[in-house]
Amino acid sequence: MLGKLNHAAQWLSTPLLPEDYLGLLDPLWSAEELRGRVEGVCPETADAATLVIRPSRGWRAHRPGQWVRIGVDIQGRRHWRTYSLSSPPERPDGCFTITVKAIPDGLVSTHLARRTAPGTIVRLAGPEGEFVVPEPPPPRPLFLTAGSGITPVMAILSGLLPGDTAHPTWPPGQEPPDVVLVHSAPTPQDVIFGARLRHLAARSPYLRLHERHTRSAGRLSPADLAGLCPDWAQRSVWACGPAAMLDEVAAHWTGPADRLCVERFRPAVLASGEAGGRVRFTRSGREADAGGATPLLTVGEDAGVLMPSGCRMGICHSCVGRLRSGRVRDLRTGQVHGEAGDLIQTCVSAAAGPIEIEL
Amino acid sequence: MPAPSHLTRAEVEEFGRELDRIRDEVLAGLGEQDARYIRGVIATQRKLEMSGRVLLFASWLPPAWAAGTAALATAKILENMEIGHNVLHGQWDWMRDPKIHSTTWEWDSACPADLWKHSHNFVHHTWTNVLGKDRDIGYSALRISPEQQWHPVYLAQPLYNILLALFFEYGIAIYDLELERIPSGQKSLKEALAQLRAIAGKVQRQIVKDYVAFPLLAGPAFLPVLLGNLTANLARNVWAHTIIFCGHFPEGAEFFTEDRLQDETRGEWYLRQLLGSCNIDGSRLFHIMSGNLSHQIEHHLFPDLPSNRYAEIAPRVRALCERFGLAYTSDSLARQAGSVWKRVLRLALPGPGPQPTAATSPARKLKAVA
């Protein structure tokens, strides 16, 4: 019915859409473009803040642990990034949260964590990601996190633990969960959600929390981990944090591969002094000279091409474009690859000679 | 190509570098305020259009009819000129907003955006005022330059020009089909038919919207609403035609021959854009209503710079022209429009003078104003 009405109304709004006019009253009425309004900003630590965002209609609830793509206008330009959803799905107020840590020189993270006011409209793309806990959850999960790696785990914990009541009832025949969280941060004050985590651990018999304050105690090593959680190789592990930590965990993992789930939130990019080439974006008819170490995504954005983008680190595949000719270099491995027709991740690929890409 | 008599090649290139500097400065400074400007214009245009249509529903009151029609005409002018024309030039692509982007925008004009972007952005802006290359010279219907061979058909061109003004959007759509390139095989009939279908699709939707749907919704006010919409469309067409003709055809605008394109450098390209374009003086509101095509010179030098920046760079471009002793043609709307009409009337008749040969063609002489 609404669809038919909208279709009929397009005869009145042509060449625009009815929502282009309705959006003047409330930007969240948009159905064609997923949007969100920042309803509140709560500081978490000195450099991290949680943004409460009300999505427009068309938003589907996320699974705890997933991330969202968010488009933010800074100095008139749109920038897309991915952030883990830090709230459990289906909050009573219909909002979700992301928790952003301002990283030094991080344009978008700094803007979101420090300079975003309630009322700001952002663009969204539906929740995605495989960093989720299956249903039913495994009885003995271990979460290994560092820094803002805690954010997806915060969303997962709320679903795993039966509230923070002192004596919850547990369905008969089902083993109560035994959750371990090992989290690293420079100091106690730097622990995002520190107070909530400590409160949760104090009240719930099912959660064991180990905080590692790396400025005084140094970085957590796999040997430390065996001390903190001797049965860690028998557990199902979810790890989220800096690349070095994740690589170390993966290297020392002795359990089955499908029981270790890893989420990266920084690109692991190799520096490269290789030659680039002329890039032709066939659909938009733009051309630009690209360096051998510059992601095609950046090249396109600078040339005014409407580049799809997301995580900007090679995991979400939002930025792919079809290669028409030429070869590209994977900036993570240095490997040169590509045949006509391949889908190329523009955020981690650079031109290796002249190329044409269907964007 | 021959440089203007008083400028050396090096000076022409220096002129070009100075313009590049202006361009780079503007590009580096684009930001929040510019984004707010275009979003503000778009929101204003949409509100104005809605107000106009609502007022027209009450058009049994004569003042409501007049106000509604005026609001709608203003909205349609803004939509075509300050918004549509400039968005389709890619002036706002830097914002990376798919809702305000040259590759996604469609406008309230009979000519589909893709077709227009080719004929306007590419053909006209690349070969501005070059006879035989820039099809916008006279729009295939008028004799605008003495170098165009006279033919008795041009005797009626004042009439064609009035008709073109009234039905400008349709004239442009047909003109953009480049039908004259079909017999020679430069363009396939199939391609032209596909484009014609796209135009017909757009025209159908426009006609249903303005002359069927909104009048029907108005019930008893069917006829006044239809007439209001018709008046708004005609006003928009005449206004667009006037502004656009004042951009390249008044006295002072120069035409060039094809040999000028040979080995044209960046500096020479800038020079041709400058000498082929004319500005119109006016208030800030006038500039906005003309889509900032009143800054035709700045627009032709920098077609993809956001239009809200033309006013601020105009004094710098003008000063640069003075420094290099180059003409910077600018005058009031009345004078420029009068000058265009004088040309249309004069060139309806043969002449002036013997057809110039290539060597003495005034088009090749670049006039200097010291």
Chai-1 contact restraints between the chains, C-beta under 6 A:
chainA,res_idxA,chainB,res_idxB,connection_type,confidence,min_distance_angstrom,max_distance_angstrom,comment,restraint_id
A,W11,B,V208,contact,1.0,0.0,6.0,A-B,restraint_1
A,W11,B,A213,contact,1.0,0.0,6.0,A-B,restraint_2
A,L12,B,A213,contact,1.0,0.0,6.0,A-B,restraint_3
A,T14,B,R205,contact,1.0,0.0,6.0,A-B,restraint_4
A,T14,B,K209,contact,1.0,0.0,6.0,A-B,restraint_5
A,P15,B,E106,contact,1.0,0.0,6.0,A-B,restraint_6
A,P15,B,D108,contact,1.0,0.0,6.0,A-B,restraint_7
A,Y21,B,R46,contact,1.0,0.0,6.0,A-B,restraint_8
A,L24,B,A43,contact,1.0,0.0,6.0,A-B,restraint_9
A,L24,B,R46,contact,1.0,0.0,6.0,A-B,restraint_10
A,Q75,B,G31,contact,1.0,0.0,6.0,A-B,restraint_11
A,Q75,B,E32,contact,1.0,0.0,6.0,A-B,restraint_12
A,G76,B,G31,contact,1.0,0.0,6.0,A-B,restraint_13
A,G76,B,E32,contact,1.0,0.0,6.0,A-B,restraint_14
A,G76,B,D34,contact,1.0,0.0,6.0,A-B,restraint_15
A,G76,B,A35,contact,1.0,0.0,6.0,A-B,restraint_16
A,G76,B,M95,contact,1.0,0.0,6.0,A-B,restraint_17
A,R77,B,M95,contact,1.0,0.0,6.0,A-B,restraint_18
A,R77,B,R96,contact,1.0,0.0,6.0,A-B,restraint_19
A,R78,B,R96,contact,1.0,0.0,6.0,A-B,restraint_20
A,R78,B,D97,contact,1.0,0.0,6.0,A-B,restraint_21
A,S284,B,T103,contact,1.0,0.0,6.0,A-B,restraint_22
A,G304,B,G90,contact,1.0,0.0,6.0,A-B,restraint_23
A,G304,B,D93,contact,1.0,0.0,6.0,A-B,restraint_24
A,L306,B,P98,contact,1.0,0.0,6.0,A-B,restraint_25
A,L306,B,H101,contact,1.0,0.0,6.0,A-B,restraint_26
A,L306,B,T103,contact,1.0,0.0,6.0,A-B,restraint_27
